[in-house]
Amino acid sequence: MEGLNRLQVYQKAQELVKLVYKIVLPGLPIEEKYNLSSQIRRAAVSVPANIAEGFGRYYYQETIRFCYLARGSLMELSSHIEVVSDQSYISYQNKTQIDKSLEDVLRLIHGYIKYLKKTKQGMNEPGANAISELQQEYLSNDLENL
C-alpha cells in the first residue's frame, strides 16, 4: 500500500516491530515463550496494525480512534520492555535503543493525531455525518433507559 507506507508514523512503528523481533524476543528464556513473549509480539504488531486500520477508514475521527488504540498498544509494549529489562533479559544498550524507538513512535502518533484533528480529513466523506449522528443518538437513547 503506497499511501500507508508513506506515513512516517507507520514506517517507524514497523521499524519498532523489527527491533522487538530482533533484539527482545531472542533474549527471552524458553519459559516465557507462551507468556511474556506472546504478549510482547501482540502489543508490538498491534501498533502499526492499528495505524493501518485507521488509515483505511478515510474518516478522521475513526482514524484518530485507531491512533489512540495504537498508542495504547505502544504503552503496553513499553511496560513489557520494562519487565524484560528488570529481569535482565536485554542489555542496557538494547533497552536504550528500544526506548528511543518507543519515544519516536509516540511522538509521531501524537503528531499524526494533531494533524488529523486540524485537517479533519474525510469530514465530507459520504455518511460521515450520519455515523456521528448515530453514535450520539445511541448514546442519548442508552442513557434514557438507565
Buried (B, 14 or more C-beta within 10 A) or exposed (E): EEEEEEBEBBBBBBBBBEBBBEBBBEBBEEEBEEEBBEBBBBBBBBBBBBBBBBBEBEBBBBBBBBBEBBBBBBBBBBEBBEEBBEEEBBEEEBBEBBBEBBEBBBEBBEEBBEEBEEEEBBEEBEEBEEEEEEEEEEEEEEEEEE
